[in-house]
Structure formats: structure tokens, C-alpha cells
Amino acid sequence: MTESSILAVRIHAGFNAGAFLAGLLALNDLPGGMAGAYLRTLFPNIDCGLEFAPRYVNSIRGMSARILAPKEHAHRHPADIRAIYAESRLSDAARTLSDRVWQVLAQAEAKVHGMSMDEVHFHEVGRMANILAIGLSAELFLKMNVSRIAASPIPMNEGEVECAHGLLPYPAPAMFTMLDGVAVRGSSGKGELVTPTGLAILKGFGAEFGPWPEMTIEKAAQIFVWGTEFEGVPNGSRFFLGSPAPAAAE
């Protein structure tokens, strides 16, 4: 890989924390067994695991990932999540990058509920699987020396999403407040394609949203969201890693 890399994330349907993690695992050529061991090394005090395996959708092969963590009903505050990272073996840079994601989420929740960021308590997004996925993704991302993330416009559906506050129109309130400055496009499906956590990861990692970048592709990965299917469209995203095209690099 070149000294400065571009990561293109093209979201044709679904995108969440697991999809982002799967894309980075695939581009780092890290098998599932090694990835699970690496996760447990980073979070030795947490009973956790990772599944990273092929999945076929409409006869097309892709990769899917999910974090295995104890089921819980905790409503965590930002300080609780920072404490989990502080007790981990994440590098300082990975902690900082992970915290940016949670700042995006906390700012959104604070705006929705009219409170300070420290008072925010996360419902679905604050589950342990997301905390671990973001931390592991940060470490993998930093190994790739990516100087630019070029994400496609976010696909937006009509419909509703079920959350802790009941059945709400999509995009749900937290997602709604995070869309400032984000390019979007209409989609023909129903329900939630891109989760608040997925969008927060892209924003926290510094992604730009728009057309394809000028780049020379060196690796590519088809990713499907674990366990969720939509009628008429494969639920997933494509990841491309490469170097700036010669004309763009000048």
C-alpha cells in the first residue's frame, strides 16, 4: 500500500458499525479467528468475540461481521464509554478516534433532548457491541494510513424505525440531527438503511460525502450487513482502498 491511501465507501443499501468493521477487516486481510483474538487482546476485561464470515446474497459473495458481547440493558453515558476505552488496550490514537464518534452521537442526542452532552444516555447505540466495534475499527483504520475517506451519498428511505422512544419516522431524531452537511439520495426501500452509529462513524472518522474520488484501486471488498435483508436490494456496501490517481496527486 502507498504512503497515503484513499478509502472509498460506497453505500448502495445498508451500513452500520458491523459493516464498517467488516470492510476494514477485509481490506486488512485479517481472518475471523485472528480478528477475534485481536479484539480480545484489545479488550481483555470483556467477555467478547467476533464473527467474520462469507455471506451470499442473490448468489453474490460478500463478507459480514458482528461482535459477540453479553446481552445487556444498560443505558450508558459518554463517561461510561470513555471508561471502557480507558480500561482497554487501545492505543491513544485509537481512543481519540473512537471518542470522536461518540462525540458526534452525544451532540446529536443532546440536541434532540435539550440537554448537555454529559447528561446524554445512549439506548441502542450504546450497547457493548457498538463500543467494541468502534474501538477495533479505529485500530484497524489507523494501520491503513488513510488520508481521505470518500463516502457516497447516504441512501434515505421512507417509513418508520422502532427505537427506545417508540415507532418514529425515518430518519429517527438522532440521525436527523446528524445529517447537516451530508449528501443524501433517495432509495426505493422502506425503513432504516444507514444507522445513526454508522453515520457517526463516517463523520467521526472525517469522511466526505459525494461522488467517487479520483483514485487507483488496489483492494476492494463487498460487505453485507449481518442478518438483515431488504426486498429488492442487497443490504450492504462496497469498500475500495487505493492511492490518489496521478493527476489528483499532483
C-alpha positions in Angstrom: 0.0 0.0 0.0 1.2 3.5 -0.8 2.2 6.1 1.8 -1.1 7.9 1.5 -4.3 5.9 0.9 -7.9 6.7 0.0 -10.7 4.7 1.4 -13.9 4.9 -0.7 -17.1 3.6 1.0 -19.9 3.3 -1.5 -23.2 2.6 0.3 -25.7 1.0 -2.0 -28.0 -0.1 0.8 -27.2 -0.9 4.4 -24.4 0.5 6.6 -23.8 0.2 10.3 -20.9 -0.3 12.7 -20.6 -4.0 11.8 -20.5 -3.2 8.1 -17.7 -0.7 8.6 -15.8 -3.2 10.7 -16.2 -5.9 8.1 -14.9 -3.6 5.4 -11.8 -2.8 7.4 -11.2 -6.4 8.3 -11.5 -7.4 4.6 -9.1 -4.7 3.5 -6.6 -5.6 6.2 -6.8 -9.3 5.1 -7.5 -10.3 8.7 -9.2 -13.7 9.0 -12.1 -14.1 11.5 -10.1 -16.1 14.0 -7.2 -13.7 14.1 -9.6 -10.7 14.3 -11.4 -12.3 17.3 -8.1 -12.8 19.1 -7.1 -9.2 18.3 -10.4 -7.9 19.7 -9.9 -9.9 22.9 -6.4 -8.6 23.2 -7.7 -5.0 23.0 -10.5 -5.6 25.5 -9.1 -8.3 27.9 -11.6 -7.5 30.6 -14.7 -8.0 28.5 -16.2 -11.4 27.5 -16.4 -10.9 23.8 -15.9 -12.4 20.4 -16.2 -11.7 16.7 -17.7 -13.5 13.7 -16.4 -12.5 10.3 -17.6 -14.8 7.6 -18.7 -15.0 3.9 -22.3 -14.4 3.1 -24.2 -14.9 -0.1 -27.0 -12.5 -1.2 -28.6 -13.1 -4.6 -25.7 -15.6 -5.3 -23.2 -12.8 -4.8 -20.5 -13.4 -2.2 -19.6 -10.8 0.4 -18.3 -10.6 3.9 -20.2 -9.9 7.1 -19.1 -9.2 10.6 -20.7 -8.9 14.0 -19.3 -8.5 17.6 -20.4 -11.1 20.2 -20.9 -9.5 23.5 -23.0 -10.1 26.6 -26.7 -9.1 26.2 -27.5 -6.1 28.4 -29.9 -3.3 29.0 -27.5 -0.7 30.1 -28.2 3.0 29.2 -24.7 4.4 29.1 -23.5 8.0 29.4 -20.5 9.2 27.4 -18.3 9.0 30.6 -19.2 5.3 30.9 -17.9 4.6 27.3 -14.8 6.6 27.9 -14.1 4.5 31.0 -14.4 1.3 28.9 -11.9 2.6 26.5 -9.6 3.8 29.3 -9.5 0.2 30.7 -8.8 -1.3 27.3 -5.5 -1.7 25.5 -6.5 0.6 22.6 -3.7 2.9 21.5 -4.1 6.6 22.5 -4.7 7.4 18.8 -7.5 4.8 18.6 -9.1 6.1 21.8 -9.1 9.6 20.4 -10.6 8.5 17.1 -13.2 6.3 18.9 -14.2 9.2 21.1 -14.8 11.4 18.1 -17.5 9.0 17.0 -19.2 9.1 20.4 -19.0 12.9 20.4 -20.9 13.0 17.2 -23.6 10.8 18.7 -23.6 12.7 22.0 -24.0 16.0 20.2 -26.9 14.6 18.3 -28.7 13.2 21.4 -28.1 16.4 23.3 -29.7 18.4 20.6 -32.7 16.1 20.4 -33.3 16.0 24.1 -32.2 19.6 25.0 -29.5 18.6 27.5 -25.7 18.7 27.8 -23.6 16.1 26.2 -22.5 14.7 29.6 -26.2 14.2 30.5 -27.0 12.1 27.4 -27.7 8.4 27.9 -27.4 6.1 24.9 -30.0 3.5 24.3 -29.5 1.1 21.4 -26.3 2.8 20.1 -24.6 2.4 23.5 -24.6 -1.3 23.6 -21.3 -3.1 24.1 -21.1 -4.5 20.6 -21.0 -1.0 19.2 -18.4 0.2 21.7 -16.1 -2.7 20.8 -16.8 -2.4 17.0 -15.8 1.2 17.0 -12.7 0.7 19.1 -11.5 -2.2 16.9 -12.3 -0.3 13.7 -10.3 2.7 15.0 -7.2 0.5 15.4 -7.6 -1.2 12.0 -8.2 2.2 10.3 -5.0 3.7 11.8 -3.0 0.8 10.4 -4.1 1.7 6.9 -2.6 5.2 6.8 -5.8 6.6 5.1 -5.6 10.3 4.4 -9.1 10.6 2.9 -12.5 8.8 3.2 -14.8 9.3 0.3 -18.3 8.1 1.2 -21.2 8.0 -1.2 -24.3 10.0 -0.6 -26.4 8.3 2.1 -29.4 6.3 0.9 -32.6 7.5 2.5 -35.9 5.6 2.8 -39.4 6.4 3.7 -41.0 4.5 6.6 -40.5 4.1 10.3 -37.9 2.8 12.7 -38.6 1.1 16.1 -36.4 2.6 18.9 -36.5 3.2 22.6 -38.8 6.2 22.1 -41.4 4.2 20.1 -42.2 4.0 16.4 -40.7 7.1 14.7 -40.4 8.3 11.2 -37.1 7.6 9.4 -34.7 9.2 9.9 -35.0 8.9 13.6 -34.3 12.1 15.7 -30.6 11.4 16.4 -30.0 10.6 12.7 -32.0 13.6 11.7 -29.7 16.0 13.6 -26.5 14.4 12.2 -27.4 15.0 8.5 -26.1 18.6 8.4 -23.5 18.7 5.6 -24.2 15.1 4.5 -25.1 14.4 0.8 -28.1 12.1 0.6 -30.1 10.3 -2.2 -33.5 8.7 -2.3 -33.9 4.9 -2.1 -36.9 2.8 -3.1 -36.9 0.7 0.1 -38.6 1.0 3.4 -37.1 1.5 6.9 -33.6 2.2 8.2 -30.7 1.5 5.8 -27.9 3.6 7.5 -27.9 3.5 11.3 -27.1 6.5 13.5 -23.9 4.7 14.6 -22.9 4.0 11.0 -23.3 7.7 10.1 -21.5 8.8 13.3 -18.5 6.6 12.4 -18.2 8.1 9.0 -18.5 11.7 10.4 -16.2 10.9 13.4 -13.6 9.4 11.1 -13.7 12.5 8.9 -15.4 11.2 5.8 -16.6 13.5 3.0 -19.8 12.6 1.2 -20.2 12.8 -2.6 -19.0 11.3 -5.9 -16.2 8.9 -6.5 -12.7 10.2 -5.8 -10.0 10.0 -8.4 -8.0 7.0 -7.3 -6.2 3.9 -8.4 -8.0 1.0 -6.7 -5.7 -1.6 -5.1 -8.2 -3.6 -2.9 -11.9 -4.0 -2.9 -14.5 -5.7 -0.6 -18.2 -6.4 -0.9 -19.8 -6.2 2.5 -23.3 -7.3 3.6 -25.0 -6.2 6.8 -25.1 -9.2 9.2 -28.5 -10.9 9.4 -30.7 -8.2 7.8 -32.2 -8.4 4.3 -34.3 -5.9 2.3 -36.5 -6.8 -0.6 -35.1 -5.9 -4.0 -31.7 -4.7 -3.0 -28.6 -6.4 -1.4 -28.2 -4.9 2.1 -24.6 -3.8 2.1 -21.8 -1.5 1.0 -18.6 -1.7 -1.0 -15.2 -0.7 0.2 -12.3 0.3 -2.0 -8.7 1.1 -0.9 -6.2 2.7 -3.1 -3.9 5.6 -3.9 -4.7 9.0 -5.4 -4.8 9.0 -9.2 -1.6 10.5 -10.7 -3.5 13.7 -11.9 -5.2 14.1 -8.5 -1.9 13.6 -6.6 -0.1 16.4 -8.4 
